Amino acid sequence: MLRIDVLTIFPELFEGFTSTSILGAALERERLQVVLHDLRSFTHDRHRTIDDLPYGGGPGMVMKPEPLVEAIESVAGPKGPQRGGRVVLLSPQGTPFDQRQAERLAGESRLVLVCGRYEGVDQRAIELAVDEEISIGDYVLSGGEVPAMAVIEAVSRLLPGVLGNPDSTVTESFQDGLLEGPQYTRPPVFRGQEVPEILRSGDHAKIEGFRKERALERTRQRRPDLLPREGEEGPTRGDR
């Protein structure tokens, strides 16, 4: 079972997220454990101060190193090969998060997700206590809570026993470096639009070939950056 600890100043944001749908069922069946930690619990002043003005001036506030490092070390231990979990800071400066990253993190026994806030995190906290930084996209959010949820969702569905059909993850977008092709269900005709006849043929070899062709076509149209460049082999994004 994978344990995910989340360090945040807004633990209440995760309550609905962790109690519904596939994730809620996974927690109930003990395929996954999510433990929330309020970063303010690791402050030692009466105002429970978690941030301060940046040295050198500038707009915004910066998360202080003391509560962050204390919280991380309390949960995972000091930074080093013997610590009890991989500590990930959700940050716009991090490595782009993709399906290969999700697969890698799903292989861990414990993850500690640190949700940044304000203008950023004191660099000393990162150097002293964080193992890696991850970004879910080239845009800025108010904090790391939504990125943490995205990581939890992507990682948890790869764990054994979380999805009802274990083959579901095999055919999804990015699993083989391509976008997933179009999907259809009943009825066979809707407002004059028919389901492709080959999908109703029962010929599994032809269906598989058709789906691969459509996946390649969709990827070429929408995400050509996923396709190998001249002189390369295989998808470019999944190997990064």
C-alpha positions in Angstrom: 0.0 0.0 0.0 1.3 3.4 -0.9 1.1 6.1 1.8 0.9 9.7 0.7 1.5 12.5 3.3 0.3 16.0 2.3 1.8 19.0 4.0 -0.4 22.1 3.5 -1.8 25.1 5.3 -5.3 24.2 3.9 -5.9 20.5 4.8 -9.6 21.0 4.6 -9.3 21.4 0.8 -8.6 17.7 0.5 -11.5 16.4 2.6 -14.0 16.1 -0.3 -11.3 15.1 -2.7 -10.2 12.1 -0.6 -13.7 10.9 0.2 -15.4 10.5 -3.2 -15.1 8.5 -6.4 -12.3 6.1 -7.2 -9.9 7.7 -4.6 -12.4 7.4 -1.8 -13.0 3.7 -2.6 -9.2 3.1 -2.8 -8.8 4.5 0.7 -11.7 2.5 2.0 -10.3 -0.7 0.6 -6.9 0.2 2.1 -5.1 0.2 -1.3 -3.9 3.7 -0.5 -3.4 5.9 2.5 -3.5 9.7 2.5 -2.5 11.5 5.6 -3.0 15.3 5.9 -0.7 17.5 8.0 -1.4 21.2 8.8 1.9 23.1 8.4 0.7 25.7 10.9 1.0 22.9 13.6 4.8 23.2 13.2 5.0 26.9 14.0 6.0 28.1 17.5 4.6 31.6 17.7 1.2 32.6 18.9 0.2 33.9 15.4 1.2 30.6 13.8 3.3 32.4 11.2 4.1 30.4 8.1 5.4 33.2 5.9 7.5 36.4 5.9 8.7 39.3 3.7 11.3 38.3 1.1 14.9 39.4 1.6 15.9 41.9 -1.1 12.3 43.3 -1.4 9.7 42.5 -4.0 6.0 41.7 -3.9 4.4 38.8 -2.0 5.4 36.7 0.9 7.8 33.7 1.2 7.1 30.5 3.2 9.5 30.4 6.1 12.1 27.5 6.3 11.6 26.6 10.0 8.1 25.2 10.0 8.6 23.6 6.5 11.8 21.8 7.4 10.4 20.7 10.8 7.2 19.4 9.3 9.1 17.5 6.6 11.6 15.9 9.0 8.8 15.1 11.4 7.0 13.1 8.7 9.8 11.7 6.6 13.0 12.1 8.7 16.2 14.0 7.7 17.1 14.3 4.0 19.2 11.3 2.9 19.1 7.7 1.7 17.6 6.4 4.9 14.6 8.8 5.1 11.1 7.3 5.2 9.6 8.7 2.0 10.3 10.7 -1.1 9.6 14.4 -0.5 8.2 16.3 -3.5 7.5 20.0 -3.5 4.8 21.1 -5.9 6.3 24.1 -7.7 6.2 26.0 -11.0 10.0 25.6 -11.2 9.7 21.8 -11.0 10.2 19.0 -13.5 7.1 18.7 -15.8 4.7 16.0 -14.5 3.6 13.4 -17.0 2.5 9.8 -17.2 6.1 8.4 -16.8 6.5 10.5 -13.7 3.3 9.1 -12.3 4.5 5.6 -13.0 7.8 6.3 -11.3 6.1 7.8 -8.2 3.6 4.9 -8.0 6.6 2.6 -7.5 7.4 4.4 -4.2 6.3 3.0 -0.9 5.7 6.5 0.6 5.4 10.0 -0.9 5.4 13.3 1.0 3.8 16.1 -1.0 4.6 19.6 0.1 2.2 22.3 -1.0 3.8 25.7 -1.5 2.0 29.0 -1.1 2.4 32.7 -1.6 5.4 33.9 -3.7 7.4 30.8 -3.1 9.4 28.7 -0.6 12.6 29.7 1.2 15.4 28.1 -0.9 17.1 26.7 2.2 14.0 24.6 3.0 14.2 23.1 -0.5 18.0 22.4 -0.2 17.7 20.9 3.3 14.6 18.9 3.1 13.1 18.4 -0.4 14.1 15.6 -2.7 12.6 16.9 -5.9 10.3 19.6 -7.3 7.4 18.8 -9.7 5.2 21.1 -11.9 1.9 20.2 -13.4 2.1 22.8 -16.1 3.5 26.1 -17.3 1.2 28.4 -15.4 1.0 29.7 -11.9 -1.6 28.7 -9.2 -2.2 30.2 -5.8 -0.7 27.1 -4.1 0.4 23.5 -4.4 -2.9 22.0 -3.3 -4.4 21.5 -6.7 -1.1 20.1 -8.2 -0.9 17.8 -5.2 -4.4 16.5 -6.0 -3.4 15.9 -9.6 -0.4 13.9 -8.6 -2.4 11.9 -6.1 -5.1 11.1 -8.7 -2.6 10.2 -11.4 -0.5 8.0 -9.1 -3.2 6.3 -7.2 -5.0 4.9 -10.2 -1.9 3.1 -11.2 -1.8 1.1 -8.0 -3.0 -2.5 -8.0 -6.6 -2.9 -7.1 -7.6 0.8 -7.3 -9.4 0.6 -10.7 -12.1 -2.0 -11.3 -10.5 -3.0 -14.6 -6.7 -3.2 -14.4 -6.5 -3.0 -18.2 -8.0 0.5 -18.1 -4.6 2.1 -17.6 -3.0 0.2 -20.5 -5.1 1.9 -23.2 -5.2 5.5 -21.8 -3.6 8.6 -23.2 0.2 8.9 -22.8 0.5 5.3 -21.6 2.2 4.4 -24.9 3.4 8.0 -25.6 0.3 8.8 -27.7 -3.1 10.4 -27.0 -6.0 8.0 -26.7 -8.2 7.8 -29.8 -11.9 8.5 -29.9 -14.3 6.3 -27.8 -17.9 5.3 -28.5 -20.7 3.5 -26.7 -24.4 2.8 -27.3 -26.5 3.8 -29.2 -24.9 2.8 -32.5 -26.5 5.9 -34.2 -27.0 9.3 -32.4 -28.4 12.3 -34.3 -27.2 10.8 -37.6 -23.6 10.1 -36.3 -22.7 6.4 -36.5 -20.2 4.4 -34.5 -17.4 3.3 -36.9 -18.5 -0.1 -38.3 -15.1 -1.7 -37.6 -15.7 -1.2 -33.8 -18.9 -3.3 -34.1 -17.3 -6.0 -36.3 -16.0 -8.2 -33.5 -12.6 -8.5 -35.3 -10.3 -7.7 -32.4 -7.1 -7.5 -34.5 -8.7 -5.0 -36.9 -10.2 -3.0 -34.0 -6.8 -2.8 -32.3 -5.2 -1.6 -35.6 -8.0 0.9 -36.1 -7.5 2.3 -32.6 -3.8 2.7 -33.0 -4.3 4.5 -36.3 -6.8 6.9 -34.7 -4.5 7.5 -31.7 -1.7 8.4 -34.0 -3.9 10.6 -36.1 -5.2 12.5 -33.0 -1.7 12.9 -31.6 -0.4 14.2 -34.9 -3.2 16.8 -35.0 -3.3 17.9 -31.3 0.1 17.0 -29.8 2.8 16.6 -32.5 5.4 17.3 -29.8 4.7 13.8 -28.5 5.8 12.2 -31.8 9.4 11.3 -32.5 11.4 13.9 -34.3 13.5 13.0 -37.3 16.3 10.6 -36.4 14.6 9.6 -33.1 12.9 6.4 -32.1 9.7 6.2 -30.1 7.7 9.0 -28.4 9.7 12.0 -27.3 7.8 13.0 -24.2 7.6 9.7 -22.4 11.3 9.2 -22.3 12.2 12.4 -20.6 
